[in-house]
Amino acid sequence: MHSELVVYHIPVCPFSQRLEILLELKGKRDTVRFSVVDITRPRDPALLELSRGSTALPIMKTAQGVLKESLVILRYLDELFRETPVARAAPYERAVESMLIAMEGDFTGAGYRFVMNQDRDRRSACCEAMIAQYRRLNDFLEWQNPTGTYLFDRFGLAETVFTPLFMRFWFLDYYEDFDVAALGLERVARWRDACLTHPAAQQVSKEEIVKLYYDYAMGAGNGALLPGRKISSFTFEPRWQGRPWPPRAKYGLAATDSELGLASS
Ligand SMILES: N[C@@H](CCC(=O)N[C@@H](CS)C(=O)NCC(=O)O)C(=O)O
């Protein structure tokens, strides 16, 4: 029994979704309790004590101590429940998988810089940087498995790491008209499509991402408030399901709380 495992997470956080996907793939979703943290409110001092003052989530409490960093927690859970491994078992394949996973930081950075950019003159540089990242992934997959869909024969650890980012980058489709399919990078497009539709990875939807990340598209990350606004787009109440789709124009006028369905007046 591992009933003592608790993940503290922000529900729409891509790094936490990795853990949910991994557990889903292993049929172990119920062995870990997910405790929800509201990023728009001051952090609970008890949680800050657990993390020794750092605010980045997810963190996971185990019987032995606290673990941080999604990639570390993924490997820990994969090894803890070893009957259905998600990571490759053979040393060489594991190394190939790790090479792809090592690209996730630059990929993530390019996507978040692009969505948060507020300077119209920097838009094309941000866009080029994002394309360069997709090109790099495309080259890697062409190199390792040109005719396949996934990196290997199934949705594995690299897919678990990247899928939540492919989903977050729906915000680039919406706010930046950035269309991955139009890049002509067929190998990475095939990988991304299979990742997006995999049954173990359906924890969030495009509508939820687009609505919650409106403030990122206007330059405010991590639940921060934009000038003139009282409520973050990351708020739990009102729920995203009942709010209208936000305006797509991110370099124009910023929407108000009421236009975003965040306030009644
Ligand atoms: N490298 C970390 C990144 C975690 C991270 O940036 N989490 C974001 C939420 S998506 C967060 O907690 N932001 C709030 C903060 O850092 O205070 C990981 O992979 O776990």
The ligand as an SDF file (V2000), in Angstrom:
LIG
                    3D

 20 19  0  0  0  0  0  0  0  0999 V2000
   10.7680   22.0250  -13.2170 N   0  0  0  0  0  0  0  0  0  0  0  0
    9.5590   21.9400  -12.4230 C   0  0  0  0  0  0  0  0  0  0  0  0
    8.6200   23.0410  -12.8710 C   0  0  0  0  0  0  0  0  0  0  0  0
    7.4100   23.1820  -11.9880 C   0  0  0  0  0  0  0  0  0  0  0  0
    6.6330   24.4850  -12.2330 C   0  0  0  0  0  0  0  0  0  0  0  0
    7.1470   25.4520  -12.8210 O   0  0  0  0  0  0  0  0  0  0  0  0
    5.3690   24.5380  -11.8000 N   0  0  0  0  0  0  0  0  0  0  0  0
    4.5620   25.7140  -11.9100 C   0  0  0  0  0  0  0  0  0  0  0  0
    3.1260   25.4010  -12.2300 C   0  0  0  0  0  0  0  0  0  0  0  0
    2.8910   24.8440  -13.8620 S   0  0  0  0  0  0  0  0  0  0  0  0
    4.4700   26.3930  -10.5640 C   0  0  0  0  0  0  0  0  0  0  0  0
    4.3850   25.7240   -9.5590 O   0  0  0  0  0  0  0  0  0  0  0  0
    4.4470   27.7060  -10.5570 N   0  0  0  0  0  0  0  0  0  0  0  0
    4.2450   28.4410   -9.3540 C   0  0  0  0  0  0  0  0  0  0  0  0
    5.5130   28.8050   -8.6860 C   0  0  0  0  0  0  0  0  0  0  0  0
    6.6050   28.4540   -9.1730 O   0  0  0  0  0  0  0  0  0  0  0  0
    5.4120   29.4450   -7.6380 O   0  0  0  0  0  0  0  0  0  0  0  0
    8.9550   20.5520  -12.5920 C   0  0  0  0  0  0  0  0  0  0  0  0
    9.1590   19.9450  -13.6510 O   0  0  0  0  0  0  0  0  0  0  0  0
    8.3130   20.0500  -11.6590 O   0  0  0  0  0  0  0  0  0  0  0  0
  1  2  1  0
  2  3  1  0
  2 18  1  0
  3  4  1  0
  4  5  1  0
  5  6  2  0
  5  7  1  0
  7  8  1  0
  8  9  1  0
  8 11  1  0
  9 10  1  0
 11 12  2  0
 11 13  1  0
 13 14  1  0
 14 15  1  0
 15 16  2  0
 15 17  1  0
 18 19  2  0
 18 20  1  0
M  END
$$$$
